Amino acid sequence: MADPDALPSAPPAASGIIARYAAYLPLTPDTPRITLGEGSTPLVRAESLERLTGAASVHLKLESCNPTGSFKDRGMVLAVAKAIEDGHQAVLCASTGNTSASAAAYAARMGLKVYVLVPRGSIAQGKLAQAIAHGARILAVKGSFDDALTLAREITDRHPIALVNSVNPHRIQGQKTGAFEIVDALGDAPDLHCMPVGNAGNITAYWMGYRDYQAEERLTRPPRMFGFQAAGAAPLVSGQIVEHPETIATAIRIGKPASWAGAVAARDQSGGDIQAVSDDQILHAYRHLAREEGVFCEPASAACVAGLLQLPQRGVDLSGARIVCIITGSGLKDPDIALSAEADIVDVPVDLAAVEAALD
Ligand code: AN7
């Protein structure tokens, strides 16, 4: 009889990034091995983007498939595990939305109290719904994300509450596993790595992951790192803090990135760049991904594809290149953006002929 474990349908033994990449993470015997099934996200080809750019291959890393719908779960699972290991009973973050959704979910699962500070009026509905559903205490700050992060640092300095923003090094450690998965899947690093940049934790994390694998000779050469910011919130492009960041991509509406130095190091050490894309370019890429590739992402995620599409005219030769774009969050996070598009919804009666006539 066949060994059931040998069947192709057998689930992978390891679930979650702590189990899968334990050897690369700062674990101790006391670190709880927790998981909501984060990581091991799909890497799918996008042929329309290959045609448009002349690249040999473009893959989309669907981080939207993580348990709470964004890449934040990779870092949050480790940050929460470490908070528990350190004896904390509460966690806190400032957030443009996705970090708060992720913190709320892992805290709920582990029985921790969770506080989230969000910029009032500028977080997407789906993310707010998640924080509410998981029972977070939500404080809507009458200011920007940057103001909320300053407050979050001050509060956690004064109280025994773990700060789970990406200034917490465990967040970066967890998020670097995305780079491992890409190299494990492709057999080597891509030539170019494209991603959106807000607070700059994720670009710092991916660069760390590629460098860790390089040190172990698991890849030939790390990719050139290309980060993309929204034009109205592009401090890493101008080199200046943006006091009043503005963009439709609320996830990356950040004027003073906490991991500024990490982003600059990733850019310069890899021979990459950090560039700006307009809100119109973001929305164009958002629609393109949904309609041509069947990938529904949030606007911030589309920024990296918007940026990729600009690279040839900005003088970056993509012919023959292998490219990976990080689709950081789900389109369901921000339904208002999709619903604001001109919709072709036809009212029909309960009548076969009328429905047939309306098929066009
Ligand atoms: C979908 O949730 O900052 O450059 O507080 O939600 O690591 O900040 C979210 C950021 C890209 C930028 N794409 O990543 C938060 C938050 C999505 C995001 C980014 C975010 P970083």
Residues whose N, C-alpha, C, O or C-beta is under 5 A from the ligand:
A	BS01	AN7	A94 S95 T96 G97 N98 T99 S100 P196 V197 G198 N199 A200 G201 N202 I203 A251 A300 S301 T328 G329
